Amino acid sequence: EAARYGVPVAETELIGLIPLDAVLDTAAYYLQLPKLGRNQVIEARIWD
């Protein structure tokens, strides 16, 4: 979104909890990794 407005992103921060699936969906979209899933995250495999 920032690039669309010509604004560079210096850093980001997430405060609080976020569902793992939301993180995976976002990462898959922006990193162009269509097959990214819970089974590729070590922590998720431990929790499941």
PDBQT receptor file of N, H, CA, C and O in Angstrom, charges set to zero:
ATOM      1  N   GLU A   1       0.812  -1.187   0.000  1.00  0.00    +0.000 N 
ATOM      2  CA  GLU A   1       0.000   0.000   0.000  1.00  0.00    +0.000 C 
ATOM      3  C   GLU A   1       0.858   1.254   0.000  1.00  0.00    +0.000 C 
ATOM      4  O   GLU A   1       0.547   2.220  -0.697  1.00  0.00    +0.000 OA
ATOM      5  N   ALA A   2       1.927   1.247   0.771  1.00  0.00    +0.000 N 
ATOM      6  H   ALA A   2       2.179   0.462   1.337  1.00  0.00    +0.000 HD
ATOM      7  CA  ALA A   2       2.779   2.431   0.856  1.00  0.00    +0.000 C 
ATOM      8  C   ALA A   2       3.385   2.765  -0.505  1.00  0.00    +0.000 C 
ATOM      9  O   ALA A   2       3.451   3.934  -0.886  1.00  0.00    +0.000 OA
ATOM     10  N   ALA A   3       3.822   1.752  -1.231  1.00  0.00    +0.000 N 
ATOM     11  H   ALA A   3       3.767   0.803  -0.922  1.00  0.00    +0.000 HD
ATOM     12  CA  ALA A   3       4.436   1.979  -2.544  1.00  0.00    +0.000 C 
ATOM     13  C   ALA A   3       3.450   2.632  -3.506  1.00  0.00    +0.000 C 
ATOM     14  O   ALA A   3       3.835   3.433  -4.358  1.00  0.00    +0.000 OA
ATOM     15  N   ARG A   4       2.205   2.290  -3.365  1.00  0.00    +0.000 N 
ATOM     16  H   ARG A   4       1.892   1.640  -2.674  1.00  0.00    +0.000 HD
ATOM     17  CA  ARG A   4       1.176   2.868  -4.232  1.00  0.00    +0.000 C 
ATOM     18  C   ARG A   4       1.101   4.382  -4.065  1.00  0.00    +0.000 C 
ATOM     19  O   ARG A   4       0.760   5.106  -5.000  1.00  0.00    +0.000 OA
ATOM     20  N   TYR A   5       1.420   4.845  -2.871  1.00  0.00    +0.000 N 
ATOM     21  H   TYR A   5       1.696   4.257  -2.111  1.00  0.00    +0.000 HD
ATOM     22  CA  TYR A   5       1.394   6.279  -2.587  1.00  0.00    +0.000 C 
ATOM     23  C   TYR A   5       2.777   6.907  -2.627  1.00  0.00    +0.000 C 
ATOM     24  O   TYR A   5       2.937   8.084  -2.301  1.00  0.00    +0.000 OA
ATOM     25  N   GLY A   6       3.778   6.129  -3.024  1.00  0.00    +0.000 N 
ATOM     26  H   GLY A   6       3.649   5.174  -3.289  1.00  0.00    +0.000 HD
ATOM     27  CA  GLY A   6       5.133   6.645  -3.134  1.00  0.00    +0.000 C 
ATOM     28  C   GLY A   6       5.804   6.900  -1.797  1.00  0.00    +0.000 C 
ATOM     29  O   GLY A   6       6.674   7.764  -1.684  1.00  0.00    +0.000 OA
ATOM     30  N   VAL A   7       5.398   6.146  -0.785  1.00  0.00    +0.000 N 
ATOM     31  H   VAL A   7       4.691   5.444  -0.876  1.00  0.00    +0.000 HD
ATOM     32  CA  VAL A   7       5.942   6.326   0.562  1.00  0.00    +0.000 C 
ATOM     33  C   VAL A   7       6.772   5.096   0.921  1.00  0.00    +0.000 C 
ATOM     34  O   VAL A   7       6.261   3.977   0.863  1.00  0.00    +0.000 OA
ATOM     35  N   PRO A   8       8.040   5.277   1.291  1.00  0.00    +0.000 N 
ATOM     36  CA  PRO A   8       8.846   4.116   1.690  1.00  0.00    +0.000 C 
ATOM     37  C   PRO A   8       8.468   3.641   3.096  1.00  0.00    +0.000 C 
ATOM     38  O   PRO A   8       8.091   4.441   3.952  1.00  0.00    +0.000 OA
ATOM     39  N   VAL A   9       8.574   2.344   3.317  1.00  0.00    +0.000 N 
ATOM     40  H   VAL A   9       8.881   1.694   2.621  1.00  0.00    +0.000 HD
ATOM     41  CA  VAL A   9       8.312   1.768   4.638  1.00  0.00    +0.000 C 
ATOM     42  C   VAL A   9       9.646   1.586   5.335  1.00  0.00    +0.000 C 
ATOM     43  O   VAL A   9      10.512   0.862   4.843  1.00  0.00    +0.000 OA
ATOM     44  N   ALA A  10       9.820   2.235   6.473  1.00  0.00    +0.000 N 
ATOM     45  H   ALA A  10       9.116   2.824   6.872  1.00  0.00    +0.000 HD
ATOM     46  CA  ALA A  10      11.073   2.143   7.222  1.00  0.00    +0.000 C 
ATOM     47  C   ALA A  10      11.077   0.907   8.115  1.00  0.00    +0.000 C 
ATOM     48  O   ALA A  10      12.093   0.220   8.220  1.00  0.00    +0.000 OA
ATOM     49  N   GLU A  11       9.950   0.623   8.757  1.00  0.00    +0.000 N 
ATOM     50  H   GLU A  11       9.125   1.182   8.672  1.00  0.00    +0.000 HD
ATOM     51  CA  GLU A  11       9.836  -0.556   9.612  1.00  0.00    +0.000 C 
ATOM     52  C   GLU A  11       8.371  -0.772   9.944  1.00  0.00    +0.000 C 
ATOM     53  O   GLU A  11       7.535   0.106   9.731  1.00  0.00    +0.000 OA
ATOM     54  N   THR A  12       8.075  -1.944  10.464  1.00  0.00    +0.000 N 
ATOM     55  H   THR A  12       8.754  -2.657  10.637  1.00  0.00    +0.000 HD
ATOM     56  CA  THR A  12       6.715  -2.253  10.897  1.00  0.00    +0.000 C 
ATOM     57  C   THR A  12       6.778  -2.907  12.264  1.00  0.00    +0.000 C 
ATOM     58  O   THR A  12       7.829  -3.378  12.698  1.00  0.00    +0.000 OA
ATOM     59  N   GLU A  13       5.643  -2.926  12.930  1.00  0.00    +0.000 N 
ATOM     60  H   GLU A  13       4.789  -2.543  12.577  1.00  0.00    +0.000 HD
ATOM     61  CA  GLU A  13       5.575  -3.553  14.247  1.00  0.00    +0.000 C 
ATOM     62  C   GLU A  13       4.167  -4.088  14.454  1.00  0.00    +0.000 C 
ATOM     63  O   GLU A  13       3.186  -3.431  14.105  1.00  0.00    +0.000 OA
ATOM     64  N   LEU A  14       4.076  -5.264  15.014  1.00  0.00    +0.000 N 
ATOM     65  H   LEU A  14       4.873  -5.797  15.297  1.00  0.00    +0.000 HD
ATOM     66  CA  LEU A  14       2.791  -5.865  15.336  1.00  0.00    +0.000 C 
ATOM     67  C   LEU A  14       2.698  -5.946  16.848  1.00  0.00    +0.000 C 
ATOM     68  O   LEU A  14       3.554  -6.545  17.498  1.00  0.00    +0.000 OA
ATOM     69  N   ILE A  15       1.671  -5.350  17.400  1.00  0.00    +0.000 N 
ATOM     70  H   ILE A  15       0.976  -4.863  16.872  1.00  0.00    +0.000 HD
ATOM     71  CA  ILE A  15       1.471  -5.381  18.846  1.00  0.00    +0.000 C 
ATOM     72  C   ILE A  15       0.213  -6.185  19.120  1.00  0.00    +0.000 C 
ATOM     73  O   ILE A  15      -0.857  -5.877  18.595  1.00  0.00    +0.000 OA
ATOM     74  N   GLY A  16       0.342  -7.203  19.931  1.00  0.00    +0.000 N 
ATOM     75  H   GLY A  16       1.212  -7.454  20.358  1.00  0.00    +0.000 HD
ATOM     76  CA  GLY A  16      -0.802  -8.037  20.261  1.00  0.00    +0.000 C 
ATOM     77  C   GLY A  16      -0.749  -9.361  19.518  1.00  0.00    +0.000 C 
ATOM     78  O   GLY A  16       0.267  -9.729  18.928  1.00  0.00    +0.000 OA
ATOM     79  N   LEU A  17      -1.852 -10.050  19.564  1.00  0.00    +0.000 N 
ATOM     80  H   LEU A  17      -2.677  -9.751  20.043  1.00  0.00    +0.000 HD
ATOM     81  CA  LEU A  17      -1.943 -11.372  18.943  1.00  0.00    +0.000 C 
ATOM     82  C   LEU A  17      -2.616 -11.276  17.582  1.00  0.00    +0.000 C 
ATOM     83  O   LEU A  17      -3.440 -10.395  17.336  1.00  0.00    +0.000 OA
ATOM     84  N   ILE A  18      -2.251 -12.191  16.715  1.00  0.00    +0.000 N 
ATOM     85  H   ILE A  18      -1.582 -12.907  16.914  1.00  0.00    +0.000 HD
ATOM     86  CA  ILE A  18      -2.870 -12.275  15.393  1.00  0.00    +0.000 C 
ATOM     87  C   ILE A  18      -2.959 -13.760  15.040  1.00  0.00    +0.000 C 
ATOM     88  O   ILE A  18      -2.021 -14.511  15.308  1.00  0.00    +0.000 OA
ATOM     89  N   PRO A  19      -4.059 -14.189  14.450  1.00  0.00    +0.000 N 
ATOM     90  CA  PRO A  19      -4.184 -15.597  14.079  1.00  0.00    +0.000 C 
ATOM     91  C   PRO A  19      -3.100 -16.015  13.074  1.00  0.00    +0.000 C 
ATOM     92  O   PRO A  19      -2.781 -15.273  12.145  1.00  0.00    +0.000 OA
ATOM     93  N   LEU A  20      -2.550 -17.197  13.276  1.00  0.00    +0.000 N 
ATOM     94  H   LEU A  20      -2.809 -17.799  14.031  1.00  0.00    +0.000 HD
ATOM     95  CA  LEU A  20      -1.495 -17.699  12.394  1.00  0.00    +0.000 C 
ATOM     96  C   LEU A  20      -1.955 -17.741  10.942  1.00  0.00    +0.000 C 
ATOM     97  O   LEU A  20      -1.186 -17.412  10.039  1.00  0.00    +0.000 OA
ATOM     98  N   ASP A  21      -3.186 -18.138  10.713  1.00  0.00    +0.000 N 
ATOM     99  H   ASP A  21      -3.811 -18.405  11.447  1.00  0.00    +0.000 HD
ATOM    100  CA  ASP A  21      -3.681 -18.217   9.337  1.00  0.00    +0.000 C 
ATOM    101  C   ASP A  21      -3.687 -16.852   8.654  1.00  0.00    +0.000 C 
ATOM    102  O   ASP A  21      -3.454 -16.762   7.449  1.00  0.00    +0.000 OA
ATOM    103  N   ALA A  22      -3.949 -15.795   9.410  1.00  0.00    +0.000 N 
ATOM    104  H   ALA A  22      -4.138 -15.868  10.389  1.00  0.00    +0.000 HD
ATOM    105  CA  ALA A  22      -3.911 -14.443   8.842  1.00  0.00    +0.000 C 
ATOM    106  C   ALA A  22      -2.487 -14.069   8.444  1.00  0.00    +0.000 C 
ATOM    107  O   ALA A  22      -2.268 -13.459   7.397  1.00  0.00    +0.000 OA
ATOM    108  N   VAL A  23      -1.528 -14.435   9.277  1.00  0.00    +0.000 N 
ATOM    109  H   VAL A  23      -1.706 -14.931  10.128  1.00  0.00    +0.000 HD
ATOM    110  CA  VAL A  23      -0.121 -14.163   8.961  1.00  0.00    +0.000 C 
ATOM    111  C   VAL A  23       0.296 -14.948   7.721  1.00  0.00    +0.000 C 
ATOM    112  O   VAL A  23       0.956 -14.407   6.834  1.00  0.00    +0.000 OA
ATOM    113  N   LEU A  24      -0.086 -16.211   7.659  1.00  0.00    +0.000 N 
ATOM    114  H   LEU A  24      -0.623 -16.650   8.379  1.00  0.00    +0.000 HD
ATOM    115  CA  LEU A  24       0.285 -17.049   6.516  1.00  0.00    +0.000 C 
ATOM    116  C   LEU A  24      -0.343 -16.542   5.225  1.00  0.00    +0.000 C 
ATOM    117  O   LEU A  24       0.316 -16.509   4.186  1.00  0.00    +0.000 OA
ATOM    118  N   ASP A  25      -1.600 -16.151   5.283  1.00  0.00    +0.000 N 
ATOM    119  H   ASP A  25      -2.135 -16.178   6.127  1.00  0.00    +0.000 HD
ATOM    120  CA  ASP A  25      -2.265 -15.626   4.083  1.00  0.00    +0.000 C 
ATOM    121  C   ASP A  25      -1.573 -14.365   3.581  1.00  0.00    +0.000 C 
ATOM    122  O   ASP A  25      -1.355 -14.199   2.381  1.00  0.00    +0.000 OA
ATOM    123  N   THR A  26      -1.232 -13.481   4.510  1.00  0.00    +0.000 N 
ATOM    124  H   THR A  26      -1.409 -13.616   5.485  1.00  0.00    +0.000 HD
ATOM    125  CA  THR A  26      -0.572 -12.232   4.139  1.00  0.00    +0.000 C 
ATOM    126  C   THR A  26       0.818 -12.491   3.577  1.00  0.00    +0.000 C 
ATOM    127  O   THR A  26       1.199 -11.915   2.558  1.00  0.00    +0.000 OA
ATOM    128  N   ALA A  27       1.576 -13.360   4.243  1.00  0.00    +0.000 N 
ATOM    129  H   ALA A  27       1.267 -13.829   5.071  1.00  0.00    +0.000 HD
ATOM    130  CA  ALA A  27       2.928 -13.682   3.772  1.00  0.00    +0.000 C 
ATOM    131  C   ALA A  27       2.874 -14.345   2.401  1.00  0.00    +0.000 C 
ATOM    132  O   ALA A  27       3.665 -14.013   1.518  1.00  0.00    +0.000 OA
ATOM    133  N   ALA A  28       1.950 -15.274   2.220  1.00  0.00    +0.000 N 
ATOM    134  H   ALA A  28       1.307 -15.543   2.937  1.00  0.00    +0.000 HD
ATOM    135  CA  ALA A  28       1.829 -15.955   0.932  1.00  0.00    +0.000 C 
ATOM    136  C   ALA A  28       1.514 -14.963  -0.183  1.00  0.00    +0.000 C 
ATOM    137  O   ALA A  28       2.043 -15.077  -1.289  1.00  0.00    +0.000 OA
ATOM    138  N   TYR A  29       0.665 -14.005   0.105  1.00  0.00    +0.000 N 
ATOM    139  H   TYR A  29       0.236 -13.912   1.003  1.00  0.00    +0.000 HD
ATOM    140  CA  TYR A  29       0.286 -13.012  -0.908  1.00  0.00    +0.000 C 
ATOM    141  C   TYR A  29       1.455 -12.097  -1.260  1.00  0.00    +0.000 C 
ATOM    142  O   TYR A  29       1.806 -11.957  -2.432  1.00  0.00    +0.000 OA
ATOM    143  N   TYR A  30       2.055 -11.478  -0.253  1.00  0.00    +0.000 N 
ATOM    144  H   TYR A  30       1.770 -11.592   0.699  1.00  0.00    +0.000 HD
ATOM    145  CA  TYR A  30       3.090 -10.479  -0.522  1.00  0.00    +0.000 C 
ATOM    146  C   TYR A  30       4.427 -11.089  -0.929  1.00  0.00    +0.000 C 
ATOM    147  O   TYR A  30       5.201 -10.451  -1.642  1.00  0.00    +0.000 OA
ATOM    148  N   LEU A  31       4.707 -12.308  -0.490  1.00  0.00    +0.000 N 
ATOM    149  H   LEU A  31       4.078 -12.826   0.089  1.00  0.00    +0.000 HD
ATOM    150  CA  LEU A  31       5.960 -12.962  -0.875  1.00  0.00    +0.000 C 
ATOM    151  C   LEU A  31       5.776 -13.857  -2.096  1.00  0.00    +0.000 C 
ATOM    152  O   LEU A  31       6.725 -14.489  -2.559  1.00  0.00    +0.000 OA
ATOM    153  N   GLN A  32       4.557 -13.905  -2.612  1.00  0.00    +0.000 N 
ATOM    154  H   GLN A  32       3.786 -13.391  -2.235  1.00  0.00    +0.000 HD
ATOM    155  CA  GLN A  32       4.199 -14.711  -3.777  1.00  0.00    +0.000 C 
ATOM    156  C   GLN A  32       4.586 -16.173  -3.581  1.00  0.00    +0.000 C 
ATOM    157  O   GLN A  32       5.278 -16.773  -4.404  1.00  0.00    +0.000 OA
ATOM    158  N   LEU A  33       4.114 -16.727  -2.459  1.00  0.00    +0.000 N 
ATOM    159  H   LEU A  33       3.553 -16.240  -1.790  1.00  0.00    +0.000 HD
ATOM    160  CA  LEU A  33       4.338 -18.130  -2.118  1.00  0.00    +0.000 C 
ATOM    161  C   LEU A  33       2.978 -18.814  -2.025  1.00  0.00    +0.000 C 
ATOM    162  O   LEU A  33       2.451 -18.981  -0.925  1.00  0.00    +0.000 OA
ATOM    163  N   PRO A  34       2.404 -19.212  -3.153  1.00  0.00    +0.000 N 
ATOM    164  CA  PRO A  34       1.033 -19.725  -3.147  1.00  0.00    +0.000 C 
ATOM    165  C   PRO A  34       0.835 -21.005  -2.347  1.00  0.00    +0.000 C 
ATOM    166  O   PRO A  34      -0.287 -21.296  -1.932  1.00  0.00    +0.000 OA
ATOM    167  N   LYS A  35       1.890 -21.776  -2.119  1.00  0.00    +0.000 N 
ATOM    168  H   LYS A  35       2.801 -21.540  -2.456  1.00  0.00    +0.000 HD
ATOM    169  CA  LYS A  35       1.731 -23.043  -1.405  1.00  0.00    +0.000 C 
ATOM    170  C   LYS A  35       2.145 -22.959   0.060  1.00  0.00    +0.000 C 
ATOM    171  O   LYS A  35       2.300 -23.988   0.717  1.00  0.00    +0.000 OA
ATOM    172  N   LEU A  36       2.326 -21.750   0.576  1.00  0.00    +0.000 N 
ATOM    173  H   LEU A  36       2.201 -20.914   0.042  1.00  0.00    +0.000 HD
ATOM    174  CA  LEU A  36       2.690 -21.582   1.976  1.00  0.00    +0.000 C 
ATOM    175  C   LEU A  36       1.518 -22.012   2.850  1.00  0.00    +0.000 C 
ATOM    176  O   LEU A  36       0.389 -21.557   2.662  1.00  0.00    +0.000 OA
ATOM    177  N   GLY A  37       1.795 -22.884   3.800  1.00  0.00    +0.000 N 
ATOM    178  H   GLY A  37       2.712 -23.253   3.953  1.00  0.00    +0.000 HD
ATOM    179  CA  GLY A  37       0.733 -23.375   4.672  1.00  0.00    +0.000 C 
ATOM    180  C   GLY A  37       1.234 -23.662   6.074  1.00  0.00    +0.000 C 
ATOM    181  O   GLY A  37       2.426 -23.557   6.360  1.00  0.00    +0.000 OA
ATOM    182  N   ARG A  38       0.302 -24.026   6.941  1.00  0.00    +0.000 N 
ATOM    183  H   ARG A  38      -0.667 -24.111   6.709  1.00  0.00    +0.000 HD
ATOM    184  CA  ARG A  38       0.621 -24.301   8.347  1.00  0.00    +0.000 C 
ATOM    185  C   ARG A  38       1.662 -25.404   8.491  1.00  0.00    +0.000 C 
ATOM    186  O   ARG A  38       2.475 -25.371   9.415  1.00  0.00    +0.000 OA
ATOM    187  N   ASN A  39       1.645 -26.376   7.591  1.00  0.00    +0.000 N 
ATOM    188  H   ASN A  39       0.984 -26.403   6.841  1.00  0.00    +0.000 HD
ATOM    189  CA  ASN A  39       2.578 -27.502   7.708  1.00  0.00    +0.000 C 
ATOM    190  C   ASN A  39       4.025 -27.095   7.438  1.00  0.00    +0.000 C 
ATOM    191  O   ASN A  39       4.935 -27.896   7.650  1.00  0.00    +0.000 OA
ATOM    192  N   GLN A  40       4.253 -25.866   6.975  1.00  0.00    +0.000 N 
ATOM    193  H   GLN A  40       3.514 -25.215   6.804  1.00  0.00    +0.000 HD
ATOM    194  CA  GLN A  40       5.606 -25.386   6.716  1.00  0.00    +0.000 C 
ATOM    195  C   GLN A  40       6.121 -24.470   7.826  1.00  0.00    +0.000 C 
ATOM    196  O   GLN A  40       7.207 -23.901   7.712  1.00  0.00    +0.000 OA
ATOM    197  N   VAL A  41       5.347 -24.331   8.887  1.00  0.00    +0.000 N 
ATOM    198  H   VAL A  41       4.465 -24.793   8.979  1.00  0.00    +0.000 HD
ATOM    199  CA  VAL A  41       5.737 -23.496  10.025  1.00  0.00    +0.000 C 
ATOM    200  C   VAL A  41       5.994 -24.419  11.209  1.00  0.00    +0.000 C 
ATOM    201  O   VAL A  41       5.091 -25.118  11.668  1.00  0.00    +0.000 OA
ATOM    202  N   ILE A  42       7.217 -24.419  11.697  1.00  0.00    +0.000 N 
ATOM    203  H   ILE A  42       7.951 -23.851  11.324  1.00  0.00    +0.000 HD
ATOM    204  CA  ILE A  42       7.604 -25.343  12.764  1.00  0.00    +0.000 C 
ATOM    205  C   ILE A  42       6.706 -25.200  13.979  1.00  0.00    +0.000 C 
ATOM    206  O   ILE A  42       6.248 -26.199  14.533  1.00  0.00    +0.000 OA
ATOM    207  N   GLU A  43       6.448 -23.962  14.401  1.00  0.00    +0.000 N 
ATOM    208  H   GLU A  43       6.820 -23.151  13.951  1.00  0.00    +0.000 HD
ATOM    209  CA  GLU A  43       5.615 -23.749  15.587  1.00  0.00    +0.000 C 
ATOM    210  C   GLU A  43       4.220 -24.332  15.408  1.00  0.00    +0.000 C 
ATOM    211  O   GLU A  43       3.663 -24.901  16.348  1.00  0.00    +0.000 OA
ATOM    212  N   ALA A  44       3.657 -24.201  14.232  1.00  0.00    +0.000 N 
ATOM    213  H   ALA A  44       4.109 -23.739  13.469  1.00  0.00    +0.000 HD
ATOM    214  CA  ALA A  44       2.318 -24.730  13.977  1.00  0.00    +0.000 C 
ATOM    215  C   ALA A  44       2.325 -26.249  14.042  1.00  0.00    +0.000 C 
ATOM    216  O   ALA A  44       1.370 -26.851  14.534  1.00  0.00    +0.000 OA
ATOM    217  N   ARG A  45       3.370 -26.864  13.562  1.00  0.00    +0.000 N 
ATOM    218  H   ARG A  45       4.145 -26.375  13.163  1.00  0.00    +0.000 HD
ATOM    219  CA  ARG A  45       3.456 -28.330  13.618  1.00  0.00    +0.000 C 
ATOM    220  C   ARG A  45       3.577 -28.808  15.054  1.00  0.00    +0.000 C 
ATOM    221  O   ARG A  45       3.051 -29.863  15.408  1.00  0.00    +0.000 OA
ATOM    222  N   ILE A  46       4.268 -28.037  15.881  1.00  0.00    +0.000 N 
ATOM    223  H   ILE A  46       4.695 -27.180  15.594  1.00  0.00    +0.000 HD
ATOM    224  CA  ILE A  46       4.394 -28.399  17.295  1.00  0.00    +0.000 C 
ATOM    225  C   ILE A  46       3.051 -28.241  18.000  1.00  0.00    +0.000 C 
ATOM    226  O   ILE A  46       2.659 -29.099  18.790  1.00  0.00    +0.000 OA
ATOM    227  N   TRP A  47       2.338 -27.133  17.713  1.00  0.00    +0.000 N 
ATOM    228  H   TRP A  47       2.657 -26.435  17.071  1.00  0.00    +0.000 HD
ATOM    229  CA  TRP A  47       1.063 -26.870  18.376  1.00  0.00    +0.000 C 
ATOM    230  C   TRP A  47       0.002 -27.871  17.962  1.00  0.00    +0.000 C 
ATOM    231  O   TRP A  47      -0.839 -28.250  18.776  1.00  0.00    +0.000 OA
ATOM    232  N   ASP A  48       0.027 -28.307  16.705  1.00  0.00    +0.000 N 
ATOM    233  H   ASP A  48       0.710 -27.999  16.043  1.00  0.00    +0.000 HD
ATOM    234  CA  ASP A  48      -0.997 -29.241  16.206  1.00  0.00    +0.000 C 
ATOM    235  C   ASP A  48      -0.686 -30.609  16.635  1.00  0.00    +0.000 C 
ATOM    236  O   ASP A  48      -1.427 -31.539  16.316  1.00  0.00    +0.000 OA
TER     237      ASP A  48
